[in-house]
Amino acid sequence: MVAAIGGTLKNTPLNNFIVEDDDGDAKAIFPAFNKARIASPIFRVYDGQESMVYSF
């Protein structure tokens, strides 16, 4: 994964964090990431309240 840091590009490992309560919508994300060749992990929570636990 490439991220812009300070105006330059640097290879930086990233984690993907999604908040999605619908299983069908969440399952659609995985093929899209594979198609885009995004190999970084995807972490899923089911609602905003649960996301707050992981955000802080």
VEXDREN-2710 file (C-alpha; in Angstrom, 1 decimal):
% VEXDREN-2710
k/r/px/py/pz
1/MET/0.0/0.0/0.0
2/VAL/1.3/3.4/-0.8
3/ALA/0.6/6.4/1.3
4/ALA/1.5/10.1/0.8
5/ILE/3.5/11.3/3.8
6/GLY/4.9/14.8/3.8
7/GLY/4.5/15.2/0.1
8/THR/6.4/12.0/-0.7
9/LEU/5.3/8.5/-1.4
10/LYS/6.3/5.8/1.1
11/ASN/5.3/2.2/1.4
12/THR/3.3/2.0/4.6
13/PRO/1.3/-1.0/5.9
14/LEU/-2.3/0.0/6.5
15/ASN/-5.2/-1.7/8.2
16/ASN/-8.7/-1.1/6.9
17/PHE/-11.5/-0.5/9.4
18/ILE/-15.1/-0.7/8.3
19/VAL/-18.4/-0.1/10.2
20/GLU/-21.2/-2.0/8.5
21/ASP/-24.2/-3.6/10.0
22/ASP/-25.4/-5.4/6.9
23/ASP/-23.7/-8.7/6.2
24/GLY/-24.3/-8.5/2.4
25/ASP/-22.8/-5.1/2.1
26/ALA/-19.8/-6.1/4.2
27/LYS/-19.2/-9.2/2.1
28/ALA/-19.2/-7.0/-1.1
29/ILE/-16.2/-5.2/0.2
30/PHE/-13.8/-8.2/0.1
31/PRO/-14.1/-8.9/-3.7
32/ALA/-13.7/-5.2/-4.4
33/PHE/-10.5/-5.1/-2.3
34/ASN/-9.2/-8.2/-4.1
35/LYS/-10.0/-6.7/-7.5
36/ALA/-8.1/-3.5/-6.5
37/ARG/-5.2/-5.7/-5.3
38/ILE/-5.5/-4.3/-1.8
39/ALA/-4.0/-6.9/0.5
40/SER/-4.1/-5.1/3.8
41/PRO/-6.3/-6.6/6.5
42/ILE/-9.9/-5.5/6.9
43/PHE/-11.4/-5.2/10.4
44/ARG/-15.1/-5.0/10.7
45/VAL/-17.4/-3.8/13.4
46/TYR/-21.2/-3.8/13.3
47/ASP/-22.2/-0.3/14.5
48/GLY/-21.1/3.1/15.5
49/GLN/-21.0/2.3/19.2
50/GLU/-18.7/-0.7/18.6
51/SER/-16.5/1.4/16.4
52/MET/-15.9/3.9/19.3
53/VAL/-14.3/1.1/21.3
54/TYR/-11.7/0.6/18.6
55/SER/-11.2/4.2/17.9
56/PHE/-10.1/5.3/21.3
END
